[in-house]
């Protein structure tokens, strides 16, 4: 979830003679994330998904701590952003298309 954790994971995997071959990220605009989470909050009853300020704070935390992994893995040629807006089938096809490039 953070660059420091990714670096530690890379070090651990290197000691075991393996590595991450690709990193996938679903890319969704913040407004869409807020809409989806508010909808989930109504359906599930989760209080934290019913408060737009709480959701906005979570997105800001993600952008500050986790989003920098995009640069970290891009510099290694491993980052693959996948459009996270569309039908389930479209998103699944995009994900499996990227994975297929690494699994043959």
N, C-alpha and C positions, 0 to 999 in steps of 0.2 A: 503493500500500500504506500510505501514511501521509497525514495531513491536509496536511502541508507539500507532499508530492508532488502531491496533488489540487489544491491551490491553484496550484502551479506549472503543472500541466496546464491548469487553467482560464485562467490568464494567457496561456499559449501559444496555446490554442484561440481565445481572444478576439482575439489579434493576427491570426488567420487567419479572422476573422469566422464562427466556428462555436462550438459548445459541446456539452457532454454533455447529453443530454435526459433520461436516466434511468440509475440505478445499481441493478443487481440484486444481491441477496445471498441465497445459499442459507443458510437458518437451520436448524441442526442442533444438538441438545443435546450438550454436551461428552462425556457418557457414550457417546453413539452414535458420535461421532467417534473416540473411543478404541477402541471395539469394532471399527469399520470399519478403522481403521489397523492394529490388531493382526492382523486377518484378512488384510489386504493384505500385511503383513509375512510372515505364514506362507506365503502363496501366491507372493510375489515373491522372498522371500529378503532383502529390504531390511533391513539391521540396524537402521536408525533407526526402522523401523516395527514392530520387535519388542520395543522397550523402552518400557514404559508411562511411565517417568519422562521420557524424551526427548520422547515425544508430549505429555505434560502440559506440559512446558516450551514446546514449539512453540505449543500452544493458549494458554498464558499470554502469550506474545509477540504472538500474533495479537490477543488481547483488549486488550493494552496499546497496540499500534501501529496496527492495521488496523481494529478494531471502532469506534474513534471516527469513522471515515468515515460511519457510520450517521447520527450527529448532523449532520455537515457537510452531507451530501446531503439529509437530512430538512429542514434549515433552508431549503434551496433548492426543496423540493417534488419532489425527484428520486429519493429512496430508495424502493425497493420490496423488502421482504423476502418471500422465497418459501420455503415450507415445503420443506425438503430431506429429509424423511422420507416415504417412501411408495414406490410403484412408480416405475420409470423413466418410465412413461407418464404417471402423475399429475404428477410433477415437471416433465416436459417440457411438459405442458399448462398448468401454472401459469406457467412461464417464457414460453411463447409467447403466453399470454393477456396478460401485461404488455407484452411487446414489441409485440404487435398494437395496443395502444392508442397506440403512438407511430409505427407505420409505416402505419397506415390500412389 
